[in-house]
Amino acid sequence: MTNDNAGLPGIFTTVFHLNPKQGPWRFRAKNIGNRRAPKVILSNDQAIVPGSPCRVRVTRIKGRPRSSRGYIEVRHFSEARFGGDDFFFPEALLRKLEVLLENRMSILLDGPQGSGKTVLARKVAESLGVRFIFFNCSAVYDPTDFLASLQPAEDQSKRTFTWVETDILRALTEAAESNERFLIFLDEFNRCREMARNGVMSALDATRKMFNPVNGEFIPIPENVQWIAAINNGAQFTGTTAVDPAQLDRFAPLKVDYPPPEAEARLLSRTYPDVPLREIRRVVKVAEAIRTDRDLDLDLSMRATQEACLLLSHPIYRHEFPGDPLPEILKDSFCARYQGRWDDPGSDAGMVWLRANRTLEG
């Protein structure tokens, strides 16, 4: 970038239109967000769609910084900041995520089950226009399993094994041969053994290499590959192992939590328009009571509230069920997600039911 930008953001949102003037520039814009730009904004980037908001990166400023003469040259960075009616995340979280991705940091999403970590990663990929590669780490036993696993050969008589490439290795191979960008999402990152996680650590630091067991060589991680990992932290999650400080240091950590009750109710209302809003609010009220009960100390996935609303939207429960169907629905949609039975007050499921019932009666 040339010249002092006089406070101009390096990345901003704007809307382009076809340039009415004949010349070297195909696209023209006048605004930075909701304010007038100090100079005309020009670009020839083919990723720009006229009339659609997009985020652009400044590549050059022509002319004196505080003069209206000259122009701001940009290239396409992503679609307008991700957001939508089908998910909710705090603006502060989205801004941090945006800055970290812009600076090519590897990101660790730490949050309770069903809080939307995978949804967030997918939305990031859609917004940036990159290929999303999903990889569940719960199947990783050895460090090499991130790239390939040994499988029995088709010819059973020879009792031989062959390496089968994972989606990660295929993505790294493709990324090395093209300019397409890839976002690799490591789900359930703390469900693989601590030793096994070492297989991906060198890909996340300055080394940016991984050992490929297929050919016995280290392969470089292309610059057009970024990483996001997700973990569930807490004593209630069995089968997980702690991510040690050295591994955590490879990431920029971000905390993800359930949306506020009013936001969750809006999301559910858009997904299940046949369910009265007052009923959706009852579902969310019970969920919030369970999540915030310190004596229970339990999480409740948003998948549970979605399941409850799905059942409430069905004609069987809307028109044919005698009385209030919600208590009966919650016995399974909420309570059955915990150990024990809803009618056993000494079990987790029973304590959840007692809390849910008190909330409904209140």
Helices and strands as residue ranges (DSSP letters): E 11-15, E 17-18, E 27-32, E 35-43, E 53-62, E 71-79, H 91-102, E 107-110, H 117-128, E 131-136, G 137-139, G 143-146, E 148-152, G 156-158, E 161-165, H 167-176, E 182-187, G 189-191, H 194-204, E 209-212, E 217-220, E 225-231, H 245-248, E 252-255, H 261-271, H 277-292, H 302-313, H 315-315, I 316-320, H 326-333, G 335-337, H 348-361
